Amino acid sequence: MKEPAPSHKIFAVKSVYDWVLSLKETPYLWICSSYPGVRAPTQFASETDRMRFNISPACVKGLTLNTSTGNISFFASFNGVYSAVTVPIEAVESIFSLETKQGLEFEVEQPSRGEPLALDGRNKAFLHLVN
């Protein structure tokens, strides 16, 4: 069985990130913090469940834009304490340059209740046989 193709969105985010850095500008990421699978200190989210991150190499550690799983992960400092952040690509609202505000915006659709959210260790949906 053929593996599903990764979302084009992760490649777009990676491209804008690289482009912003090549211009020596500051890449920022807006996310929907209430999206399933987001792991971040949500006490720093806005009232509209949004979080903005400066994802420049000077501000985050270990940034990974995983094109296989579609997850973005890094360590960011919140009030001087580093915390792990994991964001499914579906939760990304935009990536842009702080200086010029140029970048890409995306529509974030909350999964319907009928969609399976359980994932196995390889971040793939799985089913159980019920007898």
Salt bridges, closest charged atoms under 4 A:
GLU3 OE1 - LYS124 NZ 2.99
ASP18 OD2 - LYS14 NZ 3.61
GLU93 OE1 - ARG50 NE 2.59
ASP120 OD2 - ARG122 NH2 3.06
